């Protein structure tokens, strides 16, 4: 990301705010496998590519891969976006439903609702990072019995010093643009700044600057925290995000600061 920003003429400050760690105990994954192999899972929803692959890697510790994939192929299979789609294609597993862009849980739930009757059926959901209770509530409202399958979770970096330094610099140097590439990144940044004791100051600085989101899921997290994005990448990828931020950022900053957006 640093090189992307620099090539577009920006002055980047980049600090890691999260790391992905596998769950040490995969009890939920193994429970899912037992139910899947016994024919007790009617539908499986994959939310991320990394999580889908991690789930299979965990199951291969106890079960033959071909047996697992055959059982999965007998179920109704839904995916949230292109990354889990690519993983399932590599496995040779069919896909019944693909959520349309922007691939949030809302589009995912709507696509499933239009394709299959979930009343009385068990739906396994491969989680990403943390439970999506809004998605689960929607599936339950459709009559499904939801089985969350956590595969990995997000944590702060082992060394948060670079992130802490960047957050302090944002107050002293005055950043023009704050760019977020995931919903969990938003959570982690706010967690660290609360620990440092200047959350209110950071929020004020962000509201005076331009907040950029990589896509709808990230934007939703920002809004939930009272930090609505000024720019959202379309399509939701790193390159378009950086280009949008730098092409539209100057005008957006001028508008916000001239209108007293921080008041």
N, C-alpha and C positions, 0 to 999 in steps of 0.2 A: 504493500500500500504506500509505503514511503516513496518508492520510486515512481509510482503512478502519479502521486501528487506533485512531486518535483518536476516530472516531465511536462505537466500541465501548467507549470509556472508558480505553483504554490510553495509555501514554506512549511513543511510538515513537522509536527510533533506527534510521534507515534509511541504509544506505551501499551504493553500487553495488559489486558484487564481480565482475562479468563483462561482457564485451562480445562480440558476435557479429561476426566479420569474414569476408567471402567469401574463398575461396582465390584467390590471384592467378593461379595456373596451374590450369586446369581440364582437365588432360590425362586424368585418370581419367573425367571426365564425357564428354569427347569420344570416348574409347575405348568407353565404354558406348553412346554414340549410334551409332557405327559398327557395333558388334555387334548392337544392337537393329534397326537398319535392314537389316542383312544377314540377319536371322532367326536369329541365334545366341544370343539371350537367351530362355530359356523362361519365366522368372518374374521379376517385379520386386516388391520389397518396399519400401514407403515408410514411413519411421519418424516423420517430422515434417512438418507442413504447411509451415513456413518452408523446410525443406530441399527439399521437393518442388517448390515454386515456384521456388526458387533454381536447381534443376537444370534446369528447363525454360527459365528465363531464360538460363542459360549455353548450352544447346543451340541456342537461337534465334540465337545469334551466328554459327552455321555452317550451320544447317539450317532448312528451312521448318517452321513450327510444325505445320501440318496433317499433314505427312508424319510427324513425330515422334509426334504423338498417335495417328495411325492405326496405326503400328507398335506403340506401347505397348498399344493396345486389342486387338491380336492376341495379346499375351502373357497369361500368368496373372498377375493383379495382386492383391497383398495389402497391407493397411494395418495400422498398429499402433494407431491411435486415431482420434478424431473429427476432429482437425485435418487430417491428410492426406486423410481421407475427404472433407472439404469442398472441398479443393483439386481432387481428382480429379473430383468431381461438377461443379465449375465448368468443368473441361476437357471434360466429356462422355465421360470414360473409365470403362469398367465396372470394378467391383471384385468379385473372386471371393471374397475372404476378409477379414473384419474381426476383429481380435483383440478378445475380450471384455474388460471391465474386470477388473482394474485396468490393463490395457494394458501390462504389462511384456513383456520379451522372452520370458518363459516362456509367457505366454498366446499371444503371437504365434506362437512356434514350434509350440505344441500345435495351434493352429487350422490352420496350414499342413499339419502332419503329418496331421491328420484329413481334409483336403480334397484332397490331391494327392500322387502318388508322385513324389518328387524324385530318385529314383535315376538317375544319368547326366545330370541336367539342370543347366543353368547358371542360377543365381539371382543377380540383381543386387540389392544392398542399398544404398539411399540412407542414408548415414551421417549421424549428428547429433553433431557435436562431436568424438567420438573413436570408434575402432573398438569394437564390442561383441563381443569374442572369444568370450564364452560363447554368444552367439547364433550366431556363425559355426560354432563347434564343433558345436552342435546340428544346424544345417543340413547340415554335412558328414557327421555321423553318419547322417543320413537319405539319404545318397548324393549330395548336391548338390555342384556345383562353384560356390563362392561368389566373386562378383565385387563387392568393396566399391567404392562410388561416393562418395567424400568430396566434399561440396559446400561446407561451411563449417566453421569451427572456432571454438572458444571461446578467448578470451584474457582476461588481466586488464585492468581498466580502464586507459586511458592514464595517468590520475592515480589512484594508489592511496592518496593521503593521506587522503581521507574514510574509507576502509575501515580504514586503519591507526589513525586516531583513534578509530573506533568500537570496534576490538578492544582498544585500550588502555583506553578508558572502561569496557569490560565487566569489566576486572579491578579498576579503581579504584572504580567506582560499583556494581558488582554487579548485572548484569541478572538479572531473574527468568525471562525467556523468551528462547530463541534460536530463531528461525524460519527455515527454509530452504525455498526455492521451486524448487530444481532440484538434481540430482545434481552438476552441474558447479560449482554455487555452493559445495557442500561442499568440493570439490577446491581451488577457488581460495582460499577462506578459510584452509584449512590450509596452503596454499602460502605465503600472505602471512605468517601467524603464525610459520611456520618461519623465514622470512627475518628477521623481527623478533626471533626468539630466545626466545619465551616460549610455545611450543606446549604444554608440560606444564602451565603455569599456566592456559592457556585451557581445556585439557581438564578440569582439576580444577574450574574455574568452571562449565563447561557441565554437568558431572555433578552439581553441586550445584543446578543450575537445571533448568528444563523445556526439553527439546528438542522442537521441533515440526517436522513434515515435511508438505509439501504432498501427498505421495502415495507409492505403493509404490516407484517407481524412486528417488526421493530417499531414502526410508527405507532402501533396500538399500545405497545409498552410505554413509549414516551408520553403518549396522551394520558395513560393511566397515572403517570407520575406528574401530571401537570406541566409537561414540557412538550407541547405539540410541535412537530417538525415543520420547518418552513419549506423544505425541499425533500421530496421522496424520489429515489431513483426509479427509473422505468426504462428497461426492465430492471428487476431487482438484482443487480450485479455490481461488483466493485468498480469496474471501469465507468459505466454510466453514472454511478454515484459520484465519483470524483469529478467527472466532466460537468455534471449538473451543478455540483457545489461551487466549482470555480467559475463556470460561465454565468450562473445566476446569483452567486453569492454577493458580489459587490452591490448590485442593485437592491438585493434583499436587506443587506446591512444598512444601507442608506435609508431605506423606507422605515425600518424598525427604529433606528436611532433618531430619525427626524420626527417620527410620530410619538416618541416617548413611550415605546413599548415596555420599558422597564418599570413604568410608574404603576 
